[in-house]
């Protein structure tokens, strides 16, 4: 069990990156959703024992992470947002280097462990290929391979699917879902689809604090009957945006398709009710930092 209690982080400036964050997470996949700059990476780095908070506590399985970060590092696998590789090394050599750097103990040798990890993330076929020839998804899987060394009880992945093509993203989803079967996996992202596909529970961050701790289904149901969609011409788009809370405005076959949140009163003319999405809920919450109930 991961327990974060009243966590505050203030950088010089001062900049309050975290403002009293509290959360409890058990085994399985847990999503942390928020725009860039919301405080997600700061929270992940503190949980990983890489950054000291200004105040507050972090405990994993009852052990104080802030007091002694080494306690969680022995149980932790971490894939940060920007994970560097040496491009001239092969995937196998890069992984061996990372395992030695982490001080991972391997009874049958680091080489055998590296081969087993590459097999697990479906990179055995590319073990001898130089990392500079890896796709973005292959590099992410190599990063997960090093995170899995030591059979960690908790795995943290920060923005893992950013920049991946659809096929690689699906492959990575399957890998993360497999990992969450027998451990805690914290997934930090600003991509709503990642949460919709993987996470039975999600916390939404805005300006260094949680504005929701919910499930995707609950977040959608709270907006039932308040989301409408319709076509708007170029001249009417600005007026619609001024009068209503727009959650999405995209071009479809050259026409503006607009979704609006109307908690009370009539919707725009010729707009029809539609099923809410997690993206609707997220955009409303992340925009003004209120709860879904307040938004209604």
C-alpha positions as CSV (number, residue, x, y, z in Angstrom):
1,X,0.0,0.0,0.0
2,X,1.3,3.4,-1.0
3,X,0.1,6.3,1.3
4,X,0.8,9.9,0.5
5,X,-0.3,12.4,3.1
6,X,-0.4,16.2,2.8
7,X,2.6,16.4,0.5
8,X,3.9,19.9,-0.2
9,X,6.8,20.9,-2.5
10,X,7.8,24.5,-2.9
11,X,10.6,25.4,-5.3
12,X,12.6,28.6,-5.1
13,X,10.7,31.5,-6.5
14,X,8.6,30.5,-4.7
15,X,6.7,28.0,-6.9
16,X,4.3,25.6,-5.1
17,X,4.5,22.5,-7.3
18,X,2.5,20.4,-4.8
19,X,-0.1,21.9,-2.4
20,X,-1.1,19.3,0.2
21,X,-1.5,16.2,-1.9
22,X,-2.9,13.1,-0.2
23,X,-3.7,9.7,-1.8
24,X,-3.8,5.9,-1.0
25,X,-3.0,3.4,-3.7
26,X,-3.1,-0.4,-3.4
27,X,-2.1,-3.1,-5.9
28,X,-3.1,-2.6,-9.5
29,X,-3.0,0.2,-12.0
30,X,-3.5,3.8,-10.8
31,X,-3.7,6.8,-13.1
32,X,-2.4,10.3,-12.5
33,X,-3.9,12.6,-15.1
34,X,-3.2,16.3,-15.6
35,X,-1.7,18.9,-18.0
36,X,2.0,19.6,-18.2
37,X,3.0,21.6,-15.2
38,X,0.3,20.2,-12.9
39,X,2.8,18.6,-10.5
40,X,2.7,15.0,-11.7
41,X,6.4,14.5,-12.2
42,X,7.3,16.2,-8.9
43,X,4.9,13.8,-7.1
44,X,6.4,10.8,-8.9
45,X,10.0,11.9,-8.1
46,X,9.1,12.3,-4.4
47,X,7.4,8.9,-4.3
48,X,10.5,7.4,-6.0
49,X,12.7,8.8,-3.3
50,X,14.5,11.1,-5.8
51,X,13.3,14.4,-4.5
52,X,12.7,15.6,-0.9
53,X,9.3,17.2,-0.2
54,X,9.0,20.5,1.7
55,X,6.6,18.8,4.0
56,X,4.3,15.8,4.2
57,X,4.9,12.0,4.3
58,X,5.1,9.1,1.9
59,X,4.9,5.5,3.1
60,X,5.1,2.3,1.1
61,X,4.1,-0.9,3.0
62,X,4.4,1.1,6.2
63,X,8.0,2.3,5.6
64,X,8.8,6.0,5.5
65,X,10.1,6.9,2.1
66,X,11.0,10.5,3.0
67,X,13.0,9.5,6.0
68,X,15.0,6.8,4.2
69,X,14.5,6.7,0.4
70,X,16.6,3.6,0.1
71,X,13.7,1.6,1.6
72,X,11.6,2.2,-1.5
73,X,14.4,2.0,-4.0
74,X,14.9,-1.7,-3.2
75,X,11.2,-2.3,-4.2
76,X,10.9,0.3,-7.0
77,X,11.0,0.3,-10.7
78,X,11.0,3.7,-12.3
79,X,10.7,4.8,-15.9
80,X,11.0,8.7,-16.0
81,X,9.6,10.8,-18.8
82,X,13.1,11.5,-20.2
83,X,15.1,8.3,-20.1
84,X,18.5,8.5,-21.7
85,X,20.3,5.8,-23.6
86,X,23.7,5.4,-25.2
87,X,22.7,5.1,-28.9
88,X,25.9,3.3,-30.0
89,X,25.3,0.4,-27.5
90,X,23.1,-2.6,-28.4
91,X,19.9,-3.1,-26.5
92,X,21.4,-6.0,-24.6
93,X,24.6,-4.1,-23.7
94,X,22.6,-1.0,-22.7
95,X,20.4,-3.1,-20.4
96,X,23.4,-4.9,-18.8
97,X,25.0,-1.5,-18.1
98,X,21.8,-0.2,-16.5
99,X,21.5,-3.3,-14.3
100,X,25.1,-3.0,-13.1
101,X,24.5,0.8,-12.5
102,X,21.5,0.0,-10.3
103,X,23.4,-2.6,-8.4
104,X,20.9,-5.4,-9.2
105,X,21.9,-8.8,-7.8
106,X,21.5,-11.6,-10.3
107,X,22.3,-15.1,-8.9
108,X,22.7,-16.5,-12.4
109,X,24.5,-13.5,-13.7
110,X,23.6,-10.1,-15.2
111,X,23.8,-11.4,-18.8
112,X,21.1,-14.1,-18.1
113,X,18.9,-11.6,-16.3
114,X,19.2,-9.1,-19.1
115,X,18.2,-11.8,-21.7
116,X,15.2,-12.7,-19.5
117,X,14.1,-9.1,-19.2
118,X,14.4,-8.5,-22.9
119,X,12.3,-11.6,-23.6
120,X,9.7,-10.4,-21.2
121,X,9.3,-7.0,-23.0
122,X,9.4,-8.6,-26.4
123,X,12.8,-7.2,-27.4
124,X,14.8,-10.5,-27.5
125,X,14.8,-10.3,-31.3
126,X,16.5,-6.9,-31.2
127,X,18.9,-7.6,-28.4
128,X,22.0,-7.1,-30.6
129,X,20.6,-4.1,-32.5
130,X,22.0,-0.7,-31.6
131,X,19.6,1.5,-29.6
132,X,19.9,4.3,-32.1
133,X,18.0,2.0,-34.5
134,X,15.1,1.4,-32.0
135,X,11.7,2.9,-32.5
136,X,10.2,5.1,-29.7
137,X,8.1,2.2,-28.5
138,X,11.1,-0.2,-28.4
139,X,13.1,2.4,-26.3
140,X,10.2,2.6,-23.9
141,X,10.1,-1.2,-23.6
142,X,13.8,-1.2,-23.0
143,X,13.2,1.4,-20.2
144,X,10.5,-0.9,-18.7
145,X,13.0,-3.8,-18.8
146,X,15.4,-2.0,-16.5
147,X,12.5,-0.9,-14.3
148,X,11.5,-4.5,-13.8
149,X,15.0,-5.6,-12.6
150,X,14.8,-6.9,-9.0
151,X,11.0,-7.8,-9.3
152,X,9.8,-4.4,-7.8
153,X,6.7,-4.2,-5.8
154,X,5.9,-0.7,-7.2
155,X,6.5,0.5,-10.8
156,X,6.3,4.2,-11.7
157,X,6.0,5.3,-15.4
158,X,5.9,8.9,-16.3
159,X,4.4,9.9,-19.7
160,X,5.2,6.5,-21.2
161,X,3.2,6.7,-24.4
162,X,4.0,10.3,-25.5
163,X,5.2,10.2,-29.1
164,X,4.4,6.5,-29.7
165,X,2.5,5.5,-32.9
166,X,-0.9,3.7,-32.4
167,X,0.6,0.2,-32.8
168,X,3.4,0.8,-30.3
169,X,1.0,2.4,-27.9
170,X,-1.3,-0.7,-27.9
171,X,1.7,-3.0,-27.4
172,X,2.8,-0.8,-24.5
173,X,-0.7,-0.9,-23.0
174,X,-0.7,-4.7,-22.9
175,X,2.7,-4.7,-21.2
176,X,1.6,-2.2,-18.5
177,X,-1.6,-4.1,-17.9
178,X,0.4,-7.3,-17.4
179,X,2.7,-5.7,-14.9
180,X,-0.3,-4.4,-12.8
181,X,-1.6,-7.9,-12.2
182,X,0.7,-8.5,-9.2
183,X,2.1,-5.1,-8.2
184,X,1.3,-1.4,-7.9
185,X,1.8,0.6,-11.1
186,X,1.5,4.4,-11.1
187,X,0.9,5.8,-14.5
188,X,1.4,9.5,-14.9
189,X,0.2,11.1,-18.1
190,X,-1.6,14.0,-19.8
191,X,-3.1,11.6,-22.4
192,X,-6.7,10.8,-21.6
193,X,-6.7,7.6,-23.7
194,X,-4.0,6.1,-21.6
195,X,-6.3,6.3,-18.5
196,X,-9.4,5.2,-20.3
197,X,-7.7,2.0,-21.5
198,X,-5.7,1.1,-18.5
199,X,-6.8,2.6,-15.2
200,X,-9.8,1.5,-13.0
201,X,-9.0,4.5,-10.8
202,X,-7.6,8.0,-11.6
203,X,-6.6,11.1,-9.7
204,X,-6.8,14.3,-11.7
205,X,-4.3,17.1,-10.9
206,X,-4.5,20.8,-11.4
207,X,-2.0,23.4,-10.2
208,X,-0.3,21.0,-7.7
209,X,-3.4,19.5,-6.1
210,X,-6.0,16.8,-6.7
211,X,-9.3,18.0,-8.0
212,X,-10.8,14.5,-8.4
213,X,-10.1,10.9,-7.1
214,X,-12.5,8.8,-9.1
215,X,-13.1,6.1,-11.7
216,X,-13.5,6.8,-15.4
217,X,-17.1,5.5,-15.2
218,X,-17.9,7.7,-12.3
219,X,-16.4,10.8,-13.9
220,X,-18.5,10.2,-17.0
221,X,-21.7,9.5,-15.2
222,X,-21.5,12.8,-13.2
223,X,-21.8,14.7,-16.5
224,X,-24.8,12.6,-17.8
225,X,-27.3,14.8,-19.6
226,X,-25.0,17.9,-19.6
227,X,-22.9,17.3,-22.7
228,X,-24.2,18.3,-26.2
229,X,-22.7,18.2,-29.6
230,X,-23.4,20.1,-32.8
231,X,-22.0,21.7,-36.0
232,X,-20.9,25.3,-35.9
233,X,-19.7,27.5,-38.8
234,X,-16.5,29.5,-38.5
235,X,-18.4,32.7,-37.7
236,X,-20.4,31.1,-34.9
237,X,-17.5,29.3,-33.2
238,X,-16.3,32.3,-31.2
239,X,-19.8,33.1,-30.0
240,X,-20.4,29.5,-28.9
241,X,-17.1,29.5,-27.0
242,X,-18.1,32.8,-25.3
243,X,-21.5,31.6,-24.2
244,X,-20.8,27.9,-23.3
245,X,-18.1,25.7,-21.8
246,X,-16.6,24.0,-24.8
247,X,-14.9,20.7,-24.1
248,X,-13.9,19.9,-27.7
249,X,-13.9,21.7,-31.0
250,X,-12.5,19.7,-34.0
251,X,-12.8,19.8,-37.7
252,X,-14.7,16.9,-39.3
253,X,-14.8,16.9,-43.1
254,X,-14.2,20.6,-43.1
255,X,-16.9,21.5,-40.5
256,X,-16.5,22.4,-36.8
257,X,-17.9,19.7,-34.5
258,X,-18.2,21.2,-31.1
259,X,-19.0,19.6,-27.7
260,X,-20.3,21.8,-24.9
261,X,-21.1,21.4,-21.2
262,X,-24.5,22.8,-20.3
263,X,-25.4,22.0,-16.7
264,X,-28.5,24.1,-16.8
265,X,-30.5,26.0,-19.4
266,X,-31.0,25.3,-23.1
267,X,-28.0,24.1,-25.2
268,X,-27.0,25.9,-28.4
269,X,-29.5,25.6,-31.2
270,X,-29.3,22.4,-33.2
271,X,-27.1,20.7,-30.6
272,X,-28.0,17.2,-29.5
273,X,-27.3,15.4,-26.3
274,X,-24.4,12.9,-26.4
275,X,-22.7,10.5,-24.0
276,X,-20.0,12.2,-21.9
277,X,-16.4,11.0,-22.2
278,X,-13.6,10.9,-19.7
279,X,-12.0,13.7,-21.9
280,X,-15.0,15.9,-21.3
281,X,-14.7,15.4,-17.5
282,X,-10.9,15.9,-17.5
283,X,-11.0,19.1,-19.6
284,X,-13.6,20.6,-17.3
285,X,-11.7,19.7,-14.2
286,X,-8.3,20.7,-15.5
287,X,-9.6,24.0,-16.8
288,X,-10.8,25.5,-13.6
289,X,-9.7,23.1,-10.8
290,X,-13.3,22.4,-9.6
291,X,-14.8,19.0,-8.9
292,X,-17.1,17.4,-11.4
293,X,-20.0,17.9,-9.0
294,X,-19.1,21.6,-8.8
295,X,-18.9,21.8,-12.6
296,X,-22.4,20.6,-12.8
